[in-house]
Amino acid sequence: MSADAGQWGKCNICKKPIPFGGAYVKCTVSTCNRKRLQLIFCGHECWDAHNPDFNHRDPGYTEHVAPAAP
């Protein structure tokens, strides 16, 4: 996802880096997880900040672990 050597991706809210092998959360709503739009967050606090903006009827998130190596 990212060209930075120690960073797999970054949080869509606070822009904090998500390292390889690091934990992150994804929104469970299908419109937030399309091929071109993958919303990932560093933790549930940032997911909570995302939720009111998108006004989901049935909000939720799942916890994931980023790939271990580039």
CYANA upper distance limits for C-alpha pairs under 8 A (distance plus 0.5 A):
  1 MET  CA      8 TRP  CA      6.34
  1 MET  CA      9 GLY  CA      6.07
  2 SER  CA      7 GLN  CA      6.94
  2 SER  CA      8 TRP  CA      6.10
  2 SER  CA      9 GLY  CA      5.99
  3 ALA  CA      7 GLN  CA      8.22
  4 ASP  CA      8 TRP  CA      8.07
  5 ALA  CA     70 PRO  CA      8.24
  6 GLY  CA     19 PRO  CA      6.34
  6 GLY  CA     20 PHE  CA      7.07
  7 GLN  CA     17 PRO  CA      6.45
  7 GLN  CA     18 ILE  CA      6.22
  7 GLN  CA     19 PRO  CA      4.84
  7 GLN  CA     20 PHE  CA      6.42
  8 TRP  CA     17 PRO  CA      8.03
  8 TRP  CA     18 ILE  CA      6.22
  8 TRP  CA     19 PRO  CA      5.65
  8 TRP  CA     20 PHE  CA      5.53
  8 TRP  CA     66 ALA  CA      7.37
  8 TRP  CA     67 PRO  CA      8.08
  8 TRP  CA     70 PRO  CA      8.08
  9 GLY  CA     17 PRO  CA      6.48
  9 GLY  CA     18 ILE  CA      5.61
  9 GLY  CA     19 PRO  CA      7.45
 10 LYS  CA     15 LYS  CA      5.78
 10 LYS  CA     16 LYS  CA      5.98
 10 LYS  CA     17 PRO  CA      4.80
 10 LYS  CA     18 ILE  CA      5.65
 10 LYS  CA     40 ILE  CA      7.93
 10 LYS  CA     41 PHE  CA      7.93
 10 LYS  CA     42 CYS  CA      7.99
 11 CYS  CA     15 LYS  CA      5.07
 11 CYS  CA     16 LYS  CA      5.86
 11 CYS  CA     17 PRO  CA      6.94
 11 CYS  CA     18 ILE  CA      7.40
 11 CYS  CA     39 LEU  CA      8.47
 11 CYS  CA     40 ILE  CA      6.20
 11 CYS  CA     41 PHE  CA      4.92
 11 CYS  CA     42 CYS  CA      5.77
 11 CYS  CA     46 CYS  CA      8.38
 12 ASN  CA     39 LEU  CA      6.73
 12 ASN  CA     40 ILE  CA      6.48
 12 ASN  CA     41 PHE  CA      6.34
 13 ILE  CA     41 PHE  CA      7.36
 13 ILE  CA     46 CYS  CA      6.43
 13 ILE  CA     47 TRP  CA      8.43
 13 ILE  CA     49 ALA  CA      7.99
 13 ILE  CA     50 HIS  CA      7.55
 14 CYS  CA     46 CYS  CA      7.58
 16 LYS  CA     42 CYS  CA      7.48
 17 PRO  CA     42 CYS  CA      8.36
 18 ILE  CA     22 GLY  CA      6.52
 18 ILE  CA     23 ALA  CA      7.93
 18 ILE  CA     24 TYR  CA      7.68
 18 ILE  CA     42 CYS  CA      7.08
 18 ILE  CA     66 ALA  CA      8.28
 19 PRO  CA     66 ALA  CA      7.83
 20 PHE  CA     66 ALA  CA      6.03
 20 PHE  CA     67 PRO  CA      6.13
 20 PHE  CA     68 ALA  CA      5.58
 20 PHE  CA     69 ALA  CA      6.50
 20 PHE  CA     70 PRO  CA      7.91
 21 GLY  CA     65 VAL  CA      6.37
 21 GLY  CA     66 ALA  CA      5.23
 21 GLY  CA     67 PRO  CA      5.80
 21 GLY  CA     68 ALA  CA      4.86
 21 GLY  CA     69 ALA  CA      7.89
 22 GLY  CA     65 VAL  CA      6.06
 22 GLY  CA     66 ALA  CA      5.87
 22 GLY  CA     67 PRO  CA      8.46
 23 ALA  CA     42 CYS  CA      7.69
 23 ALA  CA     43 GLY  CA      8.48
 23 ALA  CA     63 GLU  CA      7.65
 23 ALA  CA     64 HIS  CA      6.28
 23 ALA  CA     65 VAL  CA      4.97
 23 ALA  CA     66 ALA  CA      6.74
 24 TYR  CA     40 ILE  CA      7.21
 24 TYR  CA     41 PHE  CA      6.21
 24 TYR  CA     42 CYS  CA      5.35
 24 TYR  CA     43 GLY  CA      6.41
 24 TYR  CA     63 GLU  CA      6.47
 24 TYR  CA     64 HIS  CA      5.89
 24 TYR  CA     65 VAL  CA      6.61
 24 TYR  CA     66 ALA  CA      7.64
 25 VAL  CA     40 ILE  CA      6.36
 25 VAL  CA     41 PHE  CA      5.74
 25 VAL  CA     42 CYS  CA      6.91
 25 VAL  CA     43 GLY  CA      6.44
 25 VAL  CA     44 HIS  CA      7.42
 25 VAL  CA     47 TRP  CA      8.03
 25 VAL  CA     61 TYR  CA      6.74
 25 VAL  CA     62 THR  CA      5.97
 25 VAL  CA     63 GLU  CA      4.96
 25 VAL  CA     64 HIS  CA      6.25
 26 LYS  CA     33 ASN  CA      8.41
 26 LYS  CA     39 LEU  CA      6.78
 26 LYS  CA     40 ILE  CA      5.41
 26 LYS  CA     41 PHE  CA      6.82
 26 LYS  CA     47 TRP  CA      8.33
 26 LYS  CA     61 TYR  CA      5.83
 26 LYS  CA     62 THR  CA      5.93
 26 LYS  CA     63 GLU  CA      7.11
 26 LYS  CA     64 HIS  CA      7.96
 27 CYS  CA     32 CYS  CA      6.83
 27 CYS  CA     33 ASN  CA      7.69
 27 CYS  CA     39 LEU  CA      7.32
 27 CYS  CA     40 ILE  CA      7.75
 27 CYS  CA     47 TRP  CA      7.73
 27 CYS  CA     59 PRO  CA      8.06
 27 CYS  CA     60 GLY  CA      6.49
 27 CYS  CA     61 TYR  CA      4.86
 27 CYS  CA     62 THR  CA      7.10
 28 THR  CA     32 CYS  CA      7.92
 28 THR  CA     33 ASN  CA      8.01
 28 THR  CA     59 PRO  CA      7.46
 28 THR  CA     60 GLY  CA      5.85
 28 THR  CA     61 TYR  CA      5.48
 28 THR  CA     62 THR  CA      7.05
 29 VAL  CA     33 ASN  CA      7.42
 29 VAL  CA     56 HIS  CA      8.01
 29 VAL  CA     58 ASP  CA      8.18
 29 VAL  CA     59 PRO  CA      7.19
 29 VAL  CA     60 GLY  CA      7.70
 30 SER  CA     34 ARG  CA      7.26
 32 CYS  CA     37 LEU  CA      6.99
 32 CYS  CA     38 GLN  CA      6.81
 32 CYS  CA     39 LEU  CA      6.34
 33 ASN  CA     37 LEU  CA      6.36
 33 ASN  CA     38 GLN  CA      5.27
 33 ASN  CA     39 LEU  CA      6.78
 34 ARG  CA     38 GLN  CA      6.50
 41 PHE  CA     46 CYS  CA      6.40
 41 PHE  CA     47 TRP  CA      6.48
 42 CYS  CA     46 CYS  CA      7.15
 43 GLY  CA     47 TRP  CA      7.05
 44 HIS  CA     48 ASP  CA      6.47
 44 HIS  CA     61 TYR  CA      8.46
 45 GLU  CA     49 ALA  CA      6.93
 46 CYS  CA     50 HIS  CA      6.83
 47 TRP  CA     51 ASN  CA      6.76
 47 TRP  CA     61 TYR  CA      8.11
 48 ASP  CA     52 PRO  CA      7.99
 49 ALA  CA     53 ASP  CA      8.06
 50 HIS  CA     54 PHE  CA      7.24
 51 ASN  CA     55 ASN  CA      6.61
 51 ASN  CA     56 HIS  CA      7.09
 51 ASN  CA     59 PRO  CA      7.66
 52 PRO  CA     56 HIS  CA      8.02
